[in-house]
Amino acid sequence: MEACTTQTCASLPAQTTHREETMLNEELWQEVHRLFDVEKWSKSAIARGLDVDVKTVRRCVRQAA
């Protein structure tokens, strides 16, 4: 393991990823509901297809369309 300096540490990420920073926008929320209700995709398939966590898809599906 590399030693930490005052500015950076090898064990910590330099920045957060886009997925960590944003919640579902309206367009993505509608797409999750369309895929689940109309196309009959599974929650895990939706998560893989849209590159979001399956827990996010579960939470979205629980909300009324």
Backbone torsions as a table, in degrees:
resi	resn	phi	psi	omega
1	MET	NA	137.7	-179.4
2	GLU	-77.3	151.7	178.9
3	ALA	-75.3	147.2	177.8
4	CYS	-81.1	143.1	173.1
5	THR	-106.1	-180.0	-180.0
6	THR	-70.5	-20.3	-177.7
7	GLN	-100.3	-35.5	-176.8
8	THR	-139.4	161.9	175.1
9	CYS	-136.1	134.3	-175.3
10	ALA	-64.1	-24.7	-176.7
11	SER	-87.3	-7.1	-179.2
12	LEU	-108.7	142.4	177.6
13	PRO	-69.8	147.7	-179.8
14	ALA	-68.6	-35.2	179.1
15	GLN	-152.5	163.5	178.1
16	THR	-80.6	158.8	178.5
17	THR	-82.8	162.5	-179.6
18	HIS	-59.3	-40.5	-178.4
19	ARG	-63.2	-32.0	-179.8
20	GLU	-72.6	-26.0	-172.8
21	GLU	-89.8	-29.7	-172.8
22	THR	-110.3	150.5	172.2
23	MET	-98.6	177.2	179.1
24	LEU	-66.1	129.8	173.3
25	ASN	-83.9	172.3	-175.6
26	GLU	-59.3	-41.5	-178.9
27	GLU	-63.5	-44.6	179.8
28	LEU	-68.1	-38.1	177.8
29	TRP	-59.6	-45.3	178.8
30	GLN	-64.9	-38.4	179.3
31	GLU	-65.4	-40.9	176.8
32	VAL	-59.0	-47.4	-179.8
33	HIS	-65.3	-38.5	178.3
34	ARG	-63.9	-46.8	-179.4
35	LEU	-64.0	-37.7	-178.1
36	PHE	-76.8	-48.0	-174.0
37	ASP	-81.7	-42.1	-174.6
38	VAL	-92.8	-51.4	-176.5
39	GLU	-82.2	-13.4	178.1
40	LYS	62.4	34.7	175.0
41	TRP	-73.6	151.5	173.5
42	SER	-74.9	161.0	179.2
43	LYS	-62.3	-39.2	-179.6
44	SER	-68.8	-35.6	177.6
45	ALA	-67.0	-39.2	177.2
46	ILE	-63.1	-45.2	-179.9
47	ALA	-59.4	-44.9	178.5
48	ARG	-65.1	-44.4	-176.5
49	GLY	-66.5	-33.7	-177.7
50	LEU	-102.1	0.5	179.1
51	ASP	57.3	49.7	173.6
52	VAL	-128.8	164.3	179.7
53	ASP	-71.4	143.6	-179.3
54	VAL	-62.2	-29.9	177.0
55	LYS	-65.2	-34.0	176.9
56	THR	-66.7	-41.6	178.2
57	VAL	-64.5	-44.8	178.3
58	ARG	-56.7	-46.6	-179.4
59	ARG	-62.6	-41.3	-179.9
60	CYS	-65.6	-43.6	-178.3
61	VAL	-65.5	-33.4	178.8
62	ARG	-65.4	-25.9	179.8
63	GLN	-77.6	145.5	179.5
64	ALA	-64.8	143.6	-178.1
65	ALA	-76.6	NA	NA
